Amino acid sequence: MSRLSVEIPNSVREKSGPPPLSLRERILLHQVHPVKLLADWGTGLAAAWLLWDHRLVSALIVGFVPSICISIYLILRVDLSRFRDSPLGRYFLSPLTRPGDQVRLFGLLVTWTAAWFNSLLFALAGLAIILYAWGKGLLVRRRGEKDPGRRS
């Protein structure tokens, strides 16, 4: 009986890049992929348009299904490691992300509820909440606080 052996080239074996992403990191980092951002913003606004006309079922399908499908694809199939050291990537990998997620979701709910009641003012307020949550994590740091995503 002969043995089949496969030699791994040194260039592959000694590759000293960053460690592969964990599932937790993939789940967090997929949120900054341009396709995901475009899908979330596009479907969120399209759902608001449908809610304005009181088409609830269509709005929920448009608002959630494409975004969920894109998330699953990005998490399972796309190399997200290039986003790990980007400003958005560092923000999403920091512990400060979780409250930001909740604020963004609250802003979306405000926008959609306002659309249902045909209130442009409150819909814009909901969008402002979403933008605030994005901006707070990226632009505002407390004095003396070091970058939460920077590795020491």
WORA-V539583 format. One record per helix or strand of 3 or more residues. SS is the DSSP state (hx for helix, st for strand). FROM is the first residue (numbers start at 0). TO is the last residue. If there is no record, write none. Layout:
((SS | FROM | TO) (SS | FROM | TO))
//
This chain:
((hx | 9 | 12) (hx | 22 | 31) (hx | 33 | 51) (hx | 55 | 76) (hx | 80 | 82) (hx | 86 | 92) (hx | 96 | 115) (hx | 119 | 138))
//
